[in-house]
Amino acid sequence: GKEGIAFATVNTGPDRVVAIDLDTGKDRWTLEGKKGLHRPVASGDRVFIGGGDGIRGLDLKTGAVRWHFPVDQWVSTPAIADKIVLGAGYDSKVHAIDSETGKQLWEYAASGKLSPVAVSGDAAYVGDQDHVIAIKLADGAKLWHCDVKGVSHDAPRVVDRTLYYSARCQGPPAKGGGTSTL
């Protein structure tokens, strides 16, 4: 049958990500992180994990670290777009990393804490403390932004070319509301 792996992130004691074989229920491999680990994302034969010291690319079957892209502050769960790994850091930057080599392709500097990144089509979407920002995947250029006046711990969602973003308001709620159609 088709091979299946589930992941568990454990944040008590030493932080770790455990890969579990779905057929046997046995651990396949474990990655420990000294500065914290976030939820992993699998794509092809790789697994990508953000954490307290950057982003890692691992071999899906063995857990061997193929590369580590260091970031001085926490990086959220990455998003994947073809061969690009995107991680939003507490350093207020979106880091675009080549999924094969671990080399930075571009970075986008925002303001304040960032939400995790979402990807749809040829754009990445991220929220900062005041905006939702659309970023061109090819080169990291800003396509547009929308004022939201709040930050979220969740990535924006794109469904049928409509962007959804929930933000914790900072101050009195705005009148009205709205959606952005892509």
C-alpha angles and dihedrals in degrees: 000000000000114000115246132192130185124195131219123193112208117196101180122092108351107004111243146165115222123200110212124198107233093208097052105019089229126133112259097186142338131216117200122203124199094201101037135280131232130210113300125235121207125210124169109320094339140082122206123204130184121203149142095309105034140281128320131199113207137183107258096221102040105023090230110157107243094181144349123209106199121222120174093225139041118298119202128227106305126240121219127220113177102297096347124099113201122199128177114212137201082239085079093248136115108221118206110200131185104246093217102044105023090231119142114252096184142326131219119210115214131167125270130335115351133217118231114279126259125198131209126163111323096339141078121213127207136165125224128181094289110016151033106232130202113210127192109242094212097063112356095253117152111251097184144320136218123208113241105154096216142069130236134205088211128077118248114261126222118203123169091345093306119118119219121194129169116203134183103239120237104208132351117346117263120246116252119000136219152194133237116227114205 
